[in-house]
Amino acid sequence: MGGAGSPAQMRRAEGINFNQNNHVVIQNDGTNGLPGPQMMKAVYDMARKGARDEIQAQMRDGGLFSGGGR
C-alpha cells in the first residue's frame, strides 16, 4: 500500500460523526414522583434499538466496521 507516509497509510476516520437525537415524552407511572419501571424499560429499549441500528449502518460498505478502511 505504498511507502511510509503514503496517502493510503495516512487515511483516518475524519469526518465521521454520529449524532442521535431522541424525543422522549414522559408520562410518569411512579407513585412517588420518580420514573417507574415501565418508563425506564421504554427508554432502555429505545437506546438499545438506536445503538443496534447504528452498528448495522456502520457494518455496511463505507462504514466504520465495514473493513474497507484498513
Residue pairs with C-beta under 8 A, 6 or more apart in sequence:
1 8
1 9
2 8
2 9
11 69
13 64
13 69
16 64
18 54
20 50
20 54
22 46
22 47
22 50
24 43
24 46
26 35
26 39
27 39
28 34
28 35
28 36
28 39
29 35
29 36
29 37
29 38
29 39
30 36
30 39
55 65
57 63
58 64
58 65
58 66
59 65
59 66
60 66
61 68
62 68
